[in-house]
Amino acid sequence: MATLTTREREIVGLLADGKTQAQIARELCIAYCTVQTHVENIKQKTAAKSAVDIAIKAAVLRSGA
């Protein structure tokens, strides 16, 4: 996750908090399609298969497991 941008890390954290992409868009005052683009970039950088996979990976990292 070290190669993620600041915004991508922010989105990862929000996904790990259980927020949907629509909720993230509203919270960050950005377009839904922008969140989708960030999620796609995160998936590529982390080899995640979905937004849920990203959230799981982030939660594991947070817990130190």
C-alpha positions in Angstrom: 0.0 0.0 0.0 3.1 2.2 0.1 2.6 3.3 -3.6 -0.9 4.7 -3.0 -1.5 8.4 -3.2 -2.7 10.4 -0.2 -6.3 10.4 -1.7 -6.1 6.7 -2.4 -5.0 6.0 1.2 -7.9 8.1 2.4 -10.4 6.1 0.3 -8.9 2.8 1.5 -9.4 4.0 5.1 -13.0 4.9 4.4 -13.6 1.5 2.7 -12.1 -0.2 5.8 -14.6 1.8 7.9 -17.4 0.2 5.9 -18.4 3.2 3.8 -19.8 2.6 0.3 -18.3 4.3 -2.7 -21.4 6.6 -2.8 -20.9 7.6 0.8 -17.2 8.2 0.2 -18.1 10.5 -2.8 -20.5 12.5 -0.6 -18.1 12.7 2.3 -15.1 13.8 0.2 -17.3 16.1 -2.0 -16.1 14.4 -5.2 -18.0 12.7 -8.0 -18.9 9.0 -7.6 -17.1 8.3 -10.9 -13.9 9.8 -9.3 -14.2 7.4 -6.4 -14.6 4.5 -8.8 -11.5 5.6 -10.7 -9.5 5.8 -7.4 -10.8 2.3 -6.4 -9.8 0.9 -9.8 -6.3 2.4 -9.3 -6.1 1.0 -5.8 -7.1 -2.4 -7.1 -4.4 -2.4 -9.7 -1.7 -1.2 -7.2 -2.7 -3.7 -4.5 -3.8 -6.7 -6.6 -7.2 -6.5 -4.9 -10.2 -8.0 -6.7 -12.9 -5.6 -5.5 -13.6 -2.7 -3.1 -14.5 -5.3 -0.5 -11.1 -6.9 -0.9 -9.4 -3.5 -0.5 -11.4 -3.0 2.8 -10.4 -6.4 4.1 -6.7 -5.9 3.3 -6.8 -2.5 5.0 -8.5 -3.9 8.1 -5.9 -6.6 8.3 -3.1 -4.0 8.1 -4.8 -1.9 10.8 -5.0 -4.9 13.1 -1.4 -5.8 12.6 -2.3 -9.4 11.8 
